[in-house]
Amino acid sequence: MHKQVTLTEAVELIGDSQTIALGGMTLYRRPVAFVKALLRREIRPKDLTLLCFTAGFESDLLVGAGCVGTVRSVYFGLESFGLAPMFTEAAQRSSIRVLEETEASIVMGMRATMAGVGFMPSIAWVGTDLPRLRPDVKTISDPYSGETLMAFPAIPLDVAVLHGLEADPFGNVRLNNNLGIDMELVYIAKTVIVTVERVVDRVKLSLDGQMLPAPGADYIVHAPNGAWPTSCYPDYPVAGGELLRYVDQCNAGQFADYLAGFLAETPTDTK
């Protein structure tokens, strides 16, 4: 059964050295309010492994704050707003570990976890140099054809954090479209936290959205404007001015100043 909790209570579920996944896609429907609350903790988590299909603004905040030890993502950036400045800096300084991933490797790793096996075979990466960057990805021989395959290890996931449009007291959540790998993260995570724009009497099926039925979410958090400054269609668009301000301050070496101001904002300041 799900449990409705506050942001302050939800972020206490994150511990050091855990693997956490942040849902959404590029600059769309990212769990920014959760990350903000996590960074407001008196003792922030450290040495996190960050798993994302695409990592963006919210992930860059965690990297800049020194909470991330390893990144597993197909893409890390701010789309049309350029590079993710704190990730780029950390990667260039080798202060974080970048575990190379592609769409295929993440999907295969998640499929292995869903199937309860140690690896998932695939023809992906065969004949490429990618295995040199990932010595944990081994080659195996197909027992039926003798063909050489890649064995992608299962991806463990402690906590998945998603952001949705609405939830009801029964635990149903409407995530809307442009899901990325949100539903798959729910299947493999030990704990699923979903922040939502609003709580309604009952979530209804809609063509303009995807329902995550109960009991997919273990914890539900009411967090209006919880994706800002990323977008949450149809409620609000990307806050381009805020993202430009973030990039400008980071490039000027003022990440700490930006973060202090951002964490001081209340939800009503952001819309």
Beta strands, then each sheet from edge to edge (+ up, - down):
strand 1: 3-5
strand 2: 19-22
strand 3: 48-55
strand 4: 68-76
strand 5: 97-98
strand 6: 119-122
strand 7: 138-141
strand 8: 148-153
strand 9: 159-167
strand 10: 173-174
strand 11: 191-199
strand 12: 211-212
strand 13: 219-222
sheet 1: 1+ 13+ 11+ 9+ 2+ 3+ 4+ 5+
sheet 2: 1+ 13+ 11+ 9+ 10- 12+
sheet 3: 6+ 8- 7+
end
